[in-house]
């Protein structure tokens, strides 16, 4: 079994994919899963990783198994094989 990662909007355009399957071989915090995604799809790095801190950006909308990560444990949310992680771009306007 694998973690199913889905991309919407600009994340889909940047990655060139609708979906990616990652095999974790156990459980990992969301922070590490984001870094694994960037290793697989380097074009996503500017959108997902803060270059100053080399950690995932804090202004991402990430949904884990239907729940927004901020109501879970943010980047410490444990991801396991069989989970679904969805990246949704945040659009600001004015």
PyMOL Python script that loads the backbone (N, CA, C, O; Angstrom):
from pymol import cmd

cmd.read_pdbstr("""\
ATOM      1  N   UNK A   1       0.832  -1.172   0.000  1.00  0.00           N
ATOM      2  CA  UNK A   1       0.000   0.000   0.000  1.00  0.00           C
ATOM      3  C   UNK A   1       0.882   1.244   0.000  1.00  0.00           C
ATOM      4  O   UNK A   1       2.042   1.184   0.408  1.00  0.00           O
ATOM      5  N   UNK A   2       0.339   2.363  -0.454  1.00  0.00           N
ATOM      6  CA  UNK A   2       1.111   3.592  -0.569  1.00  0.00           C
ATOM      7  C   UNK A   2       0.285   4.768  -0.094  1.00  0.00           C
ATOM      8  O   UNK A   2      -0.926   4.656   0.095  1.00  0.00           O
ATOM      9  N   UNK A   3       0.944   5.888   0.096  1.00  0.00           N
ATOM     10  CA  UNK A   3       0.276   7.148   0.382  1.00  0.00           C
ATOM     11  C   UNK A   3      -0.082   7.763  -0.965  1.00  0.00           C
ATOM     12  O   UNK A   3       0.758   7.875  -1.858  1.00  0.00           O
ATOM     13  N   UNK A   4      -1.330   8.154  -1.091  1.00  0.00           N
ATOM     14  CA  UNK A   4      -1.784   8.795  -2.322  1.00  0.00           C
ATOM     15  C   UNK A   4      -1.703  10.302  -2.117  1.00  0.00           C
ATOM     16  O   UNK A   4      -2.338  10.847  -1.214  1.00  0.00           O
ATOM     17  N   UNK A   5      -0.916  10.975  -2.963  1.00  0.00           N
ATOM     18  CA  UNK A   5      -0.746  12.423  -2.897  1.00  0.00           C
ATOM     19  C   UNK A   5      -1.424  13.015  -4.123  1.00  0.00           C
ATOM     20  O   UNK A   5      -1.107  12.643  -5.253  1.00  0.00           O
ATOM     21  N   UNK A   6      -2.360  13.937  -3.902  1.00  0.00           N
ATOM     22  CA  UNK A   6      -3.069  14.585  -5.005  1.00  0.00           C
ATOM     23  C   UNK A   6      -2.686  16.051  -5.064  1.00  0.00           C
ATOM     24  O   UNK A   6      -2.461  16.695  -4.039  1.00  0.00           O
ATOM     25  N   UNK A   7      -2.615  16.569  -6.289  1.00  0.00           N
ATOM     26  CA  UNK A   7      -2.274  17.968  -6.522  1.00  0.00           C
ATOM     27  C   UNK A   7      -3.433  18.650  -7.235  1.00  0.00           C
ATOM     28  O   UNK A   7      -3.998  18.102  -8.182  1.00  0.00           O
ATOM     29  N   UNK A   8      -3.784  19.845  -6.777  1.00  0.00           N
ATOM     30  CA  UNK A   8      -4.826  20.623  -7.437  1.00  0.00           C
ATOM     31  C   UNK A   8      -4.244  21.959  -7.898  1.00  0.00           C
ATOM     32  O   UNK A   8      -3.191  22.388  -7.426  1.00  0.00           O
ATOM     33  N   UNK A   9      -4.942  22.600  -8.819  1.00  0.00           N
ATOM     34  CA  UNK A   9      -4.571  23.941  -9.283  1.00  0.00           C
ATOM     35  C   UNK A   9      -3.128  24.079  -9.713  1.00  0.00           C
ATOM     36  O   UNK A   9      -2.616  23.273 -10.490  1.00  0.00           O
ATOM     37  N   UNK A  10      -2.470  25.120  -9.195  1.00  0.00           N
ATOM     38  CA  UNK A  10      -1.099  25.410  -9.608  1.00  0.00           C
ATOM     39  C   UNK A  10      -0.122  24.307  -9.209  1.00  0.00           C
ATOM     40  O   UNK A  10       0.908  24.134  -9.861  1.00  0.00           O
ATOM     41  N   UNK A  11      -0.430  23.559  -8.148  1.00  0.00           N
ATOM     42  CA  UNK A  11       0.448  22.438  -7.782  1.00  0.00           C
ATOM     43  C   UNK A  11       0.424  21.371  -8.871  1.00  0.00           C
ATOM     44  O   UNK A  11       1.441  20.731  -9.139  1.00  0.00           O
ATOM     45  N   UNK A  12      -0.726  21.180  -9.492  1.00  0.00           N
ATOM     46  CA  UNK A  12      -0.834  20.223 -10.595  1.00  0.00           C
ATOM     47  C   UNK A  12       0.001  20.707 -11.782  1.00  0.00           C
ATOM     48  O   UNK A  12       0.694  19.921 -12.427  1.00  0.00           O
ATOM     49  N   UNK A  13      -0.076  22.009 -12.060  1.00  0.00           N
ATOM     50  CA  UNK A  13       0.697  22.566 -13.179  1.00  0.00           C
ATOM     51  C   UNK A  13       2.198  22.463 -12.919  1.00  0.00           C
ATOM     52  O   UNK A  13       2.954  22.072 -13.808  1.00  0.00           O
ATOM     53  N   UNK A  14       2.630  22.807 -11.720  1.00  0.00           N
ATOM     54  CA  UNK A  14       4.061  22.757 -11.382  1.00  0.00           C
ATOM     55  C   UNK A  14       4.609  21.332 -11.405  1.00  0.00           C
ATOM     56  O   UNK A  14       5.711  21.090 -11.899  1.00  0.00           O
ATOM     57  N   UNK A  15       3.837  20.403 -10.871  1.00  0.00           N
ATOM     58  CA  UNK A  15       4.327  19.025 -10.776  1.00  0.00           C
ATOM     59  C   UNK A  15       4.178  18.270 -12.086  1.00  0.00           C
ATOM     60  O   UNK A  15       4.912  17.317 -12.351  1.00  0.00           O
ATOM     61  N   UNK A  16       3.217  18.703 -12.911  1.00  0.00           N
ATOM     62  CA  UNK A  16       2.941  17.969 -14.148  1.00  0.00           C
ATOM     63  C   UNK A  16       2.171  16.687 -13.886  1.00  0.00           C
ATOM     64  O   UNK A  16       2.064  15.830 -14.763  1.00  0.00           O
ATOM     65  N   UNK A  17       1.628  16.553 -12.667  1.00  0.00           N
ATOM     66  CA  UNK A  17       0.910  15.334 -12.287  1.00  0.00           C
ATOM     67  C   UNK A  17      -0.350  15.681 -11.507  1.00  0.00           C
ATOM     68  O   UNK A  17      -0.420  16.702 -10.822  1.00  0.00           O
ATOM     69  N   UNK A  18      -1.336  14.810 -11.627  1.00  0.00           N
ATOM     70  CA  UNK A  18      -2.534  14.918 -10.796  1.00  0.00           C
ATOM     71  C   UNK A  18      -2.311  14.223  -9.464  1.00  0.00           C
ATOM     72  O   UNK A  18      -2.860  14.613  -8.434  1.00  0.00           O
ATOM     73  N   UNK A  19      -1.481  13.170  -9.514  1.00  0.00           N
ATOM     74  CA  UNK A  19      -1.324  12.313  -8.345  1.00  0.00           C
ATOM     75  C   UNK A  19       0.068  11.687  -8.324  1.00  0.00           C
ATOM     76  O   UNK A  19       0.718  11.521  -9.356  1.00  0.00           O
ATOM     77  N   UNK A  20       0.492  11.352  -7.127  1.00  0.00           N
ATOM     78  CA  UNK A  20       1.764  10.672  -6.912  1.00  0.00           C
ATOM     79  C   UNK A  20       1.531   9.648  -5.810  1.00  0.00           C
ATOM     80  O   UNK A  20       0.845   9.939  -4.831  1.00  0.00           O
ATOM     81  N   UNK A  21       2.085   8.475  -5.957  1.00  0.00           N
ATOM     82  CA  UNK A  21       2.013   7.479  -4.892  1.00  0.00           C
ATOM     83  C   UNK A  21       3.391   7.323  -4.271  1.00  0.00           C
ATOM     84  O   UNK A  21       4.384   7.114  -4.967  1.00  0.00           O
ATOM     85  N   UNK A  22       3.432   7.429  -2.938  1.00  0.00           N
ATOM     86  CA  UNK A  22       4.687   7.281  -2.196  1.00  0.00           C
ATOM     87  C   UNK A  22       4.599   6.063  -1.296  1.00  0.00           C
ATOM     88  O   UNK A  22       3.594   5.855  -0.617  1.00  0.00           O
ATOM     89  N   UNK A  23       5.630   5.274  -1.291  1.00  0.00           N
ATOM     90  CA  UNK A  23       5.710   4.135  -0.374  1.00  0.00           C
ATOM     91  C   UNK A  23       6.588   4.552   0.793  1.00  0.00           C
ATOM     92  O   UNK A  23       7.773   4.840   0.626  1.00  0.00           O
ATOM     93  N   UNK A  24       5.995   4.580   1.966  1.00  0.00           N
ATOM     94  CA  UNK A  24       6.725   5.021   3.150  1.00  0.00           C
ATOM     95  C   UNK A  24       7.419   3.874   3.868  1.00  0.00           C
ATOM     96  O   UNK A  24       8.495   4.062   4.436  1.00  0.00           O
ATOM     97  N   UNK A  25       6.826   2.703   3.850  1.00  0.00           N
ATOM     98  CA  UNK A  25       7.391   1.590   4.590  1.00  0.00           C
ATOM     99  C   UNK A  25       7.244   1.767   6.096  1.00  0.00           C
ATOM    100  O   UNK A  25       8.054   1.252   6.867  1.00  0.00           O
ATOM    101  N   UNK A  26       6.231   2.481   6.507  1.00  0.00           N
ATOM    102  CA  UNK A  26       5.992   2.755   7.923  1.00  0.00           C
ATOM    103  C   UNK A  26       5.272   4.075   8.049  1.00  0.00           C
ATOM    104  O   UNK A  26       4.556   4.481   7.134  1.00  0.00           O
ATOM    105  N   UNK A  27       5.447   4.743   9.154  1.00  0.00           N
ATOM    106  CA  UNK A  27       4.807   6.041   9.332  1.00  0.00           C
ATOM    107  C   UNK A  27       5.866   7.141   9.341  1.00  0.00           C
ATOM    108  O   UNK A  27       7.010   6.923   9.741  1.00  0.00           O
ATOM    109  N   UNK A  28       5.455   8.332   8.887  1.00  0.00           N
ATOM    110  CA  UNK A  28       6.350   9.490   8.846  1.00  0.00           C
ATOM    111  C   UNK A  28       5.543  10.743   9.119  1.00  0.00           C
ATOM    112  O   UNK A  28       4.366  10.815   8.766  1.00  0.00           O
ATOM    113  N   UNK A  29       6.170  11.740   9.747  1.00  0.00           N
ATOM    114  CA  UNK A  29       5.462  13.009   9.914  1.00  0.00           C
ATOM    115  C   UNK A  29       5.263  13.689   8.556  1.00  0.00           C
ATOM    116  O   UNK A  29       6.058  13.506   7.634  1.00  0.00           O
ATOM    117  N   UNK A  30       4.202  14.467   8.452  1.00  0.00           N
ATOM    118  CA  UNK A  30       3.896  15.182   7.208  1.00  0.00           C
ATOM    119  C   UNK A  30       5.090  15.997   6.731  1.00  0.00           C
ATOM    120  O   UNK A  30       5.325  16.106   5.527  1.00  0.00           O
ATOM    121  N   UNK A  31       5.842  16.565   7.656  1.00  0.00           N
ATOM    122  CA  UNK A  31       7.049  17.348   7.303  1.00  0.00           C
ATOM    123  C   UNK A  31       7.991  16.526   6.412  1.00  0.00           C
ATOM    124  O   UNK A  31       8.490  17.028   5.405  1.00  0.00           O
ATOM    125  N   UNK A  32       8.229  15.272   6.784  1.00  0.00           N
ATOM    126  CA  UNK A  32       9.122  14.412   6.004  1.00  0.00           C
ATOM    127  C   UNK A  32       8.492  13.988   4.690  1.00  0.00           C
ATOM    128  O   UNK A  32       9.187  13.822   3.687  1.00  0.00           O
ATOM    129  N   UNK A  33       7.172  13.812   4.692  1.00  0.00           N
ATOM    130  CA  UNK A  33       6.472  13.430   3.457  1.00  0.00           C
ATOM    131  C   UNK A  33       6.586  14.556   2.435  1.00  0.00           C
ATOM    132  O   UNK A  33       6.796  14.296   1.250  1.00  0.00           O
ATOM    133  N   UNK A  34       6.450  15.804   2.880  1.00  0.00           N
ATOM    134  CA  UNK A  34       6.600  16.945   1.964  1.00  0.00           C
ATOM    135  C   UNK A  34       8.004  16.934   1.355  1.00  0.00           C
ATOM    136  O   UNK A  34       8.162  17.169   0.157  1.00  0.00           O
ATOM    137  N   UNK A  35       9.000  16.669   2.158  1.00  0.00           N
ATOM    138  CA  UNK A  35      10.378  16.616   1.640  1.00  0.00           C
ATOM    139  C   UNK A  35      10.556  15.461   0.655  1.00  0.00           C
ATOM    140  O   UNK A  35      11.292  15.593  -0.323  1.00  0.00           O
ATOM    141  N   UNK A  36       9.892  14.335   0.903  1.00  0.00           N
ATOM    142  CA  UNK A  36       9.952  13.202  -0.031  1.00  0.00           C
ATOM    143  C   UNK A  36       9.302  13.568  -1.361  1.00  0.00           C
ATOM    144  O   UNK A  36       9.786  13.178  -2.423  1.00  0.00           O
ATOM    145  N   UNK A  37       8.209  14.315  -1.299  1.00  0.00           N
ATOM    146  CA  UNK A  37       7.526  14.746  -2.523  1.00  0.00           C
ATOM    147  C   UNK A  37       8.453  15.628  -3.348  1.00  0.00           C
ATOM    148  O   UNK A  37       8.531  15.482  -4.567  1.00  0.00           O
ATOM    149  N   UNK A  38       9.150  16.538  -2.691  1.00  0.00           N
ATOM    150  CA  UNK A  38      10.080  17.431  -3.390  1.00  0.00           C
ATOM    151  C   UNK A  38      11.238  16.638  -4.014  1.00  0.00           C
ATOM    152  O   UNK A  38      11.723  16.988  -5.090  1.00  0.00           O
ATOM    153  N   UNK A  39      11.673  15.580  -3.341  1.00  0.00           N
ATOM    154  CA  UNK A  39      12.723  14.735  -3.922  1.00  0.00           C
ATOM    155  C   UNK A  39      12.230  14.066  -5.204  1.00  0.00           C
ATOM    156  O   UNK A  39      12.979  13.941  -6.173  1.00  0.00           O
ATOM    157  N   UNK A  40      10.968  13.637  -5.205  1.00  0.00           N
ATOM    158  CA  UNK A  40      10.377  12.995  -6.384  1.00  0.00           C
ATOM    159  C   UNK A  40      10.059  14.002  -7.483  1.00  0.00           C
ATOM    160  O   UNK A  40      10.216  13.710  -8.668  1.00  0.00           O
ATOM    161  N   UNK A  41       9.609  15.194  -7.081  1.00  0.00           N
ATOM    162  CA  UNK A  41       9.169  16.224  -8.028  1.00  0.00           C
ATOM    163  C   UNK A  41       9.840  17.550  -7.685  1.00  0.00           C
ATOM    164  O   UNK A  41       9.214  18.415  -7.072  1.00  0.00           O
ATOM    165  N   UNK A  42      11.104  17.724  -8.071  1.00  0.00           N
ATOM    166  CA  UNK A  42      11.877  18.914  -7.686  1.00  0.00           C
ATOM    167  C   UNK A  42      11.258  20.246  -8.114  1.00  0.00           C
ATOM    168  O   UNK A  42      11.545  21.276  -7.504  1.00  0.00           O
ATOM    169  N   UNK A  43      10.420  20.247  -9.144  1.00  0.00           N
ATOM    170  CA  UNK A  43       9.806  21.506  -9.581  1.00  0.00           C
ATOM    171  C   UNK A  43       8.879  22.086  -8.517  1.00  0.00           C
ATOM    172  O   UNK A  43       8.558  23.274  -8.560  1.00  0.00           O
ATOM    173  N   UNK A  44       8.447  21.260  -7.563  1.00  0.00           N
ATOM    174  CA  UNK A  44       7.565  21.734  -6.497  1.00  0.00           C
ATOM    175  C   UNK A  44       8.319  22.414  -5.353  1.00  0.00           C
ATOM    176  O   UNK A  44       7.700  23.044  -4.495  1.00  0.00           O
ATOM    177  N   UNK A  45       9.629  22.294  -5.330  1.00  0.00           N
ATOM    178  CA  UNK A  45      10.398  22.817  -4.198  1.00  0.00           C
ATOM    179  C   UNK A  45      10.126  24.292  -3.906  1.00  0.00           C
ATOM    180  O   UNK A  45       9.898  24.630  -2.744  1.00  0.00           O
ATOM    181  N   UNK A  46      10.137  25.191  -4.902  1.00  0.00           N
ATOM    182  CA  UNK A  46       9.885  26.605  -4.569  1.00  0.00           C
ATOM    183  C   UNK A  46       8.495  26.848  -3.969  1.00  0.00           C
ATOM    184  O   UNK A  46       8.316  27.784  -3.189  1.00  0.00           O
ATOM    185  N   UNK A  47       7.533  26.033  -4.317  1.00  0.00           N
ATOM    186  CA  UNK A  47       6.168  26.206  -3.815  1.00  0.00           C
ATOM    187  C   UNK A  47       5.965  25.575  -2.445  1.00  0.00           C
ATOM    188  O   UNK A  47       5.087  26.000  -1.694  1.00  0.00           O
ATOM    189  N   UNK A  48       6.763  24.568  -2.111  1.00  0.00           N
ATOM    190  CA  UNK A  48       6.531  23.821  -0.880  1.00  0.00           C
ATOM    191  C   UNK A  48       7.561  24.042   0.225  1.00  0.00           C
ATOM    192  O   UNK A  48       7.244  23.875   1.403  1.00  0.00           O
ATOM    193  N   UNK A  49       8.787  24.413  -0.137  1.00  0.00           N
ATOM    194  CA  UNK A  49       9.870  24.499   0.853  1.00  0.00           C
ATOM    195  C   UNK A  49      10.332  25.939   1.024  1.00  0.00           C
ATOM    196  O   UNK A  49      10.596  26.635   0.044  1.00  0.00           O
ATOM    197  N   UNK A  50      10.427  26.377   2.267  1.00  0.00           N
ATOM    198  CA  UNK A  50      10.956  27.693   2.595  1.00  0.00           C
ATOM    199  C   UNK A  50      12.479  27.612   2.497  1.00  0.00           C
ATOM    200  O   UNK A  50      13.103  26.878   3.265  1.00  0.00           O
ATOM    201  N   UNK A  51      13.092  28.355   1.562  1.00  0.00           N
ATOM    202  CA  UNK A  51      14.546  28.225   1.360  1.00  0.00           C
ATOM    203  C   UNK A  51      15.373  28.680   2.554  1.00  0.00           C
ATOM    204  O   UNK A  51      16.489  28.199   2.753  1.00  0.00           O
ATOM    205  N   UNK A  52      14.842  29.596   3.345  1.00  0.00           N
ATOM    206  CA  UNK A  52      15.597  30.104   4.494  1.00  0.00           C
ATOM    207  C   UNK A  52      15.712  29.047   5.594  1.00  0.00           C
ATOM    208  O   UNK A  52      16.766  28.899   6.212  1.00  0.00           O
ATOM    209  N   UNK A  53      14.634  28.322   5.833  1.00  0.00           N
ATOM    210  CA  UNK A  53      14.615  27.356   6.929  1.00  0.00           C
ATOM    211  C   UNK A  53      14.703  25.909   6.461  1.00  0.00           C
ATOM    212  O   UNK A  53      14.847  24.997   7.276  1.00  0.00           O
ATOM    213  N   UNK A  54      14.616  25.696   5.142  1.00  0.00           N
ATOM    214  CA  UNK A  54      14.669  24.362   4.543  1.00  0.00           C
ATOM    215  C   UNK A  54      13.614  23.426   5.132  1.00  0.00           C
ATOM    216  O   UNK A  54      13.849  22.227   5.279  1.00  0.00           O
ATOM    217  N   UNK A  55      12.461  23.982   5.464  1.00  0.00           N
ATOM    218  CA  UNK A  55      11.320  23.237   5.969  1.00  0.00           C
ATOM    219  C   UNK A  55      10.112  23.567   5.104  1.00  0.00           C
ATOM    220  O   UNK A  55      10.140  24.539   4.349  1.00  0.00           O
ATOM    221  N   UNK A  56       9.057  22.775   5.203  1.00  0.00           N
ATOM    222  CA  UNK A  56       7.849  23.104   4.445  1.00  0.00           C
ATOM    223  C   UNK A  56       7.329  24.492   4.816  1.00  0.00           C
ATOM    224  O   UNK A  56       7.390  24.910   5.972  1.00  0.00           O
ATOM    225  N   UNK A  57       6.820  25.192   3.807  1.00  0.00           N
ATOM    226  CA  UNK A  57       6.239  26.511   4.038  1.00  0.00           C
ATOM    227  C   UNK A  57       5.021  26.376   4.939  1.00  0.00           C
ATOM    228  O   UNK A  57       4.287  25.391   4.866  1.00  0.00           O
ATOM    229  N   UNK A  58       4.819  27.367   5.779  1.00  0.00           N
ATOM    230  CA  UNK A  58       3.722  27.303   6.744  1.00  0.00           C
ATOM    231  C   UNK A  58       2.395  27.791   6.172  1.00  0.00           C
ATOM    232  O   UNK A  58       1.360  27.642   6.822  1.00  0.00           O
ATOM    233  N   UNK A  59       2.401  28.368   4.975  1.00  0.00           N
ATOM    234  CA  UNK A  59       1.162  28.881   4.398  1.00  0.00           C
ATOM    235  C   UNK A  59       0.561  27.916   3.368  1.00  0.00           C
ATOM    236  O   UNK A  59      -0.104  28.350   2.428  1.00  0.00           O
ATOM    237  N   UNK A  60       0.790  26.627   3.539  1.00  0.00           N
ATOM    238  CA  UNK A  60       0.247  25.635   2.625  1.00  0.00           C
ATOM    239  C   UNK A  60      -1.097  25.124   3.140  1.00  0.00           C
ATOM    240  O   UNK A  60      -1.305  24.994   4.346  1.00  0.00           O
ATOM    241  N   UNK A  61      -1.998  24.839   2.212  1.00  0.00           N
ATOM    242  CA  UNK A  61      -3.250  24.180   2.567  1.00  0.00           C
ATOM    243  C   UNK A  61      -3.090  22.715   2.183  1.00  0.00           C
ATOM    244  O   UNK A  61      -3.080  22.354   1.006  1.00  0.00           O
ATOM    245  N   UNK A  62      -2.966  21.888   3.209  1.00  0.00           N
ATOM    246  CA  UNK A  62      -2.763  20.455   3.000  1.00  0.00           C
ATOM    247  C   UNK A  62      -3.872  19.715   3.734  1.00  0.00           C
ATOM    248  O   UNK A  62      -4.114  19.942   4.920  1.00  0.00           O
ATOM    249  N   UNK A  63      -4.533  18.836   3.014  1.00  0.00           N
ATOM    250  CA  UNK A  63      -5.636  18.063   3.576  1.00  0.00           C
ATOM    251  C   UNK A  63      -5.192  16.609   3.700  1.00  0.00           C
ATOM    252  O   UNK A  63      -4.748  15.996   2.729  1.00  0.00           O
ATOM    253  N   UNK A  64      -5.318  16.073   4.903  1.00  0.00           N
ATOM    254  CA  UNK A  64      -4.909  14.698   5.192  1.00  0.00           C
ATOM    255  C   UNK A  64      -6.158  13.896   5.541  1.00  0.00           C
ATOM    256  O   UNK A  64      -6.819  14.154   6.548  1.00  0.00           O
ATOM    257  N   UNK A  65      -6.464  12.933   4.702  1.00  0.00           N
ATOM    258  CA  UNK A  65      -7.650  12.087   4.920  1.00  0.00           C
ATOM    259  C   UNK A  65      -8.904  12.920   5.170  1.00  0.00           C
ATOM    260  O   UNK A  65      -9.707  12.605   6.049  1.00  0.00           O
ATOM    261  N   UNK A  66      -9.063  13.994   4.381  1.00  0.00           N
ATOM    262  CA  UNK A  66     -10.263  14.814   4.460  1.00  0.00           C
ATOM    263  C   UNK A  66     -10.258  15.892   5.528  1.00  0.00           C
ATOM    264  O   UNK A  66     -11.248  16.608   5.680  1.00  0.00           O
ATOM    265  N   UNK A  67      -9.151  16.027   6.283  1.00  0.00           N
ATOM    266  CA  UNK A  67      -9.067  17.048   7.330  1.00  0.00           C
ATOM    267  C   UNK A  67      -7.880  17.967   7.061  1.00  0.00           C
ATOM    268  O   UNK A  67      -6.784  17.517   6.729  1.00  0.00           O
ATOM    269  N   UNK A  68      -8.129  19.266   7.214  1.00  0.00           N
ATOM    270  CA  UNK A  68      -7.066  20.241   7.013  1.00  0.00           C
ATOM    271  C   UNK A  68      -6.020  20.049   8.113  1.00  0.00           C
ATOM    272  O   UNK A  68      -6.365  19.842   9.277  1.00  0.00           O
ATOM    273  N   UNK A  69      -4.745  20.118   7.738  1.00  0.00           N
ATOM    274  CA  UNK A  69      -3.663  19.772   8.668  1.00  0.00           C
ATOM    275  C   UNK A  69      -3.655  20.617   9.936  1.00  0.00           C
ATOM    276  O   UNK A  69      -3.140  20.168  10.960  1.00  0.00           O
ATOM    277  N   UNK A  70      -4.210  21.828   9.897  1.00  0.00           N
ATOM    278  CA  UNK A  70      -4.186  22.680  11.089  1.00  0.00           C
ATOM    279  C   UNK A  70      -5.112  22.160  12.195  1.00  0.00           C
ATOM    280  O   UNK A  70      -4.921  22.507  13.360  1.00  0.00           O
ATOM    281  N   UNK A  71      -6.109  21.336  11.855  1.00  0.00           N
ATOM    282  CA  UNK A  71      -6.953  20.748  12.894  1.00  0.00           C
ATOM    283  C   UNK A  71      -6.377  19.419  13.367  1.00  0.00           C
ATOM    284  O   UNK A  71      -6.907  18.794  14.285  1.00  0.00           O
ATOM    285  N   UNK A  72      -5.303  18.999  12.741  1.00  0.00           N
ATOM    286  CA  UNK A  72      -4.599  17.779  13.147  1.00  0.00           C
ATOM    287  C   UNK A  72      -3.371  18.215  13.946  1.00  0.00           C
ATOM    288  O   UNK A  72      -3.492  18.959  14.919  1.00  0.00           O
ATOM    289  N   UNK A  73      -2.217  17.763  13.543  1.00  0.00           N
ATOM    290  CA  UNK A  73      -0.982  18.081  14.259  1.00  0.00           C
ATOM    291  C   UNK A  73      -0.014  18.841  13.355  1.00  0.00           C
ATOM    292  O   UNK A  73       1.205  18.722  13.476  1.00  0.00           O
ATOM    293  N   UNK A  74      -0.598  19.631  12.438  1.00  0.00           N
ATOM    294  CA  UNK A  74       0.175  20.396  11.447  1.00  0.00           C
ATOM    295  C   UNK A  74       1.224  19.503  10.774  1.00  0.00           C
ATOM    296  O   UNK A  74       0.888  18.418  10.301  1.00  0.00           O
ATOM    297  N   UNK A  75       2.475  19.935  10.724  1.00  0.00           N
ATOM    298  CA  UNK A  75       3.506  19.160  10.023  1.00  0.00           C
ATOM    299  C   UNK A  75       3.985  17.951  10.812  1.00  0.00           C
ATOM    300  O   UNK A  75       4.772  17.154  10.303  1.00  0.00           O
ATOM    301  N   UNK A  76       3.527  17.808  12.033  1.00  0.00           N
ATOM    302  CA  UNK A  76       3.865  16.622  12.827  1.00  0.00           C
ATOM    303  C   UNK A  76       2.795  15.532  12.685  1.00  0.00           C
ATOM    304  O   UNK A  76       2.912  14.469  13.294  1.00  0.00           O
ATOM    305  N   UNK A  77       1.757  15.790  11.886  1.00  0.00           N
ATOM    306  CA  UNK A  77       0.719  14.794  11.625  1.00  0.00           C
ATOM    307  C   UNK A  77       1.372  13.537  11.060  1.00  0.00           C
ATOM    308  O   UNK A  77       2.141  13.611  10.101  1.00  0.00           O
ATOM    309  N   UNK A  78       1.072  12.408  11.641  1.00  0.00           N
ATOM    310  CA  UNK A  78       1.666  11.154  11.190  1.00  0.00           C
ATOM    311  C   UNK A  78       0.922  10.642   9.953  1.00  0.00           C
ATOM    312  O   UNK A  78      -0.302  10.512   9.947  1.00  0.00           O
ATOM    313  N   UNK A  79       1.697  10.359   8.918  1.00  0.00           N
ATOM    314  CA  UNK A  79       1.172   9.844   7.659  1.00  0.00           C
ATOM    315  C   UNK A  79       1.589   8.382   7.549  1.00  0.00           C
ATOM    316  O   UNK A  79       2.739   8.026   7.802  1.00  0.00           O
ATOM    317  N   UNK A  80       0.627   7.545   7.165  1.00  0.00           N
ATOM    318  CA  UNK A  80       0.885   6.112   7.018  1.00  0.00           C
ATOM    319  C   UNK A  80       0.424   5.632   5.654  1.00  0.00           C
ATOM    320  O   UNK A  80      -0.391   6.280   4.998  1.00  0.00           O
ATOM    321  N   UNK A  81       0.953   4.486   5.234  1.00  0.00           N
ATOM    322  CA  UNK A  81       0.502   3.900   3.980  1.00  0.00           C
ATOM    323  C   UNK A  81      -1.014   3.770   4.009  1.00  0.00           C
ATOM    324  O   UNK A  81      -1.593   3.363   5.016  1.00  0.00           O
ATOM    325  N   UNK A  82      -1.647   4.117   2.903  1.00  0.00           N
ATOM    326  CA  UNK A  82      -3.102   4.091   2.803  1.00  0.00           C
ATOM    327  C   UNK A  82      -3.733   5.458   2.996  1.00  0.00           C
ATOM    328  O   UNK A  82      -4.909   5.643   2.680  1.00  0.00           O
ATOM    329  N   UNK A  83      -2.967   6.431   3.516  1.00  0.00           N
ATOM    330  CA  UNK A  83      -3.495   7.776   3.716  1.00  0.00           C
ATOM    331  C   UNK A  83      -3.548   8.538   2.397  1.00  0.00           C
ATOM    332  O   UNK A  83      -2.881   8.183   1.426  1.00  0.00           O
ATOM    333  N   UNK A  84      -4.360   9.594   2.388  1.00  0.00           N
ATOM    334  CA  UNK A  84      -4.446  10.486   1.231  1.00  0.00           C
ATOM    335  C   UNK A  84      -4.069  11.888   1.677  1.00  0.00           C
ATOM    336  O   UNK A  84      -4.578  12.387   2.680  1.00  0.00           O
ATOM    337  N   UNK A  85      -3.175  12.521   0.928  1.00  0.00           N
ATOM    338  CA  UNK A  85      -2.711  13.874   1.210  1.00  0.00           C
ATOM    339  C   UNK A  85      -2.990  14.713  -0.031  1.00  0.00           C
ATOM    340  O   UNK A  85      -2.564  14.364  -1.132  1.00  0.00           O
ATOM    341  N   UNK A  86      -3.706  15.824   0.150  1.00  0.00           N
ATOM    342  CA  UNK A  86      -4.087  16.677  -0.979  1.00  0.00           C
ATOM    343  C   UNK A  86      -3.492  18.062  -0.772  1.00  0.00           C
ATOM    344  O   UNK A  86      -3.627  18.647   0.302  1.00  0.00           O
ATOM    345  N   UNK A  87      -2.835  18.587  -1.802  1.00  0.00           N
ATOM    346  CA  UNK A  87      -2.257  19.924  -1.783  1.00  0.00           C
ATOM    347  C   UNK A  87      -3.161  20.854  -2.574  1.00  0.00           C
ATOM    348  O   UNK A  87      -3.431  20.630  -3.754  1.00  0.00           O
ATOM    349  N   UNK A  88      -3.630  21.915  -1.896  1.00  0.00           N
ATOM    350  CA  UNK A  88      -4.532  22.877  -2.502  1.00  0.00           C
ATOM    351  C   UNK A  88      -3.845  24.246  -2.464  1.00  0.00           C
ATOM    352  O   UNK A  88      -3.443  24.699  -1.393  1.00  0.00           O
ATOM    353  N   UNK A  89      -3.703  24.911  -3.617  1.00  0.00           N
ATOM    354  CA  UNK A  89      -3.054  26.225  -3.598  1.00  0.00           C
ATOM    355  C   UNK A  89      -3.929  27.261  -2.893  1.00  0.00           C
ATOM    356  O   UNK A  89      -5.157  27.214  -2.968  1.00  0.00           O
ATOM    357  N   UNK A  90      -3.285  28.175  -2.221  1.00  0.00           N
ATOM    358  CA  UNK A  90      -3.971  29.284  -1.584  1.00  0.00           C
ATOM    359  C   UNK A  90      -3.846  30.476  -2.523  1.00  0.00           C
ATOM    360  O   UNK A  90      -2.744  30.863  -2.911  1.00  0.00           O
ATOM    361  N   UNK A  91      -4.975  31.044  -2.879  1.00  0.00           N
ATOM    362  CA  UNK A  91      -4.986  32.187  -3.798  1.00  0.00           C
ATOM    363  C   UNK A  91      -5.450  33.410  -3.020  1.00  0.00           C
ATOM    364  O   UNK A  91      -6.493  33.393  -2.366  1.00  0.00           O
ATOM    365  N   UNK A  92      -4.655  34.467  -3.104  1.00  0.00           N
ATOM    366  CA  UNK A  92      -5.003  35.724  -2.447  1.00  0.00           C
ATOM    367  C   UNK A  92      -5.333  36.756  -3.519  1.00  0.00           C
ATOM    368  O   UNK A  92      -4.775  36.720  -4.616  1.00  0.00           O
ATOM    369  N   UNK A  93      -6.197  37.633  -3.213  1.00  0.00           N
ATOM    370  CA  UNK A  93      -6.543  38.688  -4.171  1.00  0.00           C
ATOM    371  C   UNK A  93      -6.995  39.914  -3.433  1.00  0.00           C
ATOM    372  O   UNK A  93      -7.088  39.939  -2.206  1.00  0.00           O
ATOM    373  N   UNK A  94      -7.265  40.903  -4.194  1.00  0.00           N
ATOM    374  CA  UNK A  94      -7.736  42.111  -3.523  1.00  0.00           C
ATOM    375  C   UNK A  94      -8.022  43.203  -4.487  1.00  0.00           C
ATOM    376  O   UNK A  94      -8.429  44.292  -4.084  1.00  0.00           O
TER     377      UNK A  94
END
""", "prot")
cmd.dss("prot")
cmd.show_as("cartoon", "prot")
cmd.util.cbc("prot")
cmd.orient("prot")
